[in-house]
Amino acid sequence: MIVDQSKCLHCGGCVGSCPQNAIFLNDCVLEFSNKCNRCGRCVKLCPVAALRLEAKS
């Protein structure tokens, strides 16, 4: 997951939207655990488009 920190409002909406509980807001920085299954729910719910899926390598 890629976070554009300059856009992120730190609203926590993505944290609550994650069905895997894989997103954490630590000191105003979003962190994603390895439980993230790339469902994209957080990307769709972000009100400022601060999140995007990282291309698979």
Protein Blocks (a to p, Z undefined) as FASTA:
>chain_A
ZZdfklpgolommmmmpmnlpacceehiacddfkbgolommmmmpmnlpaccdddZZ
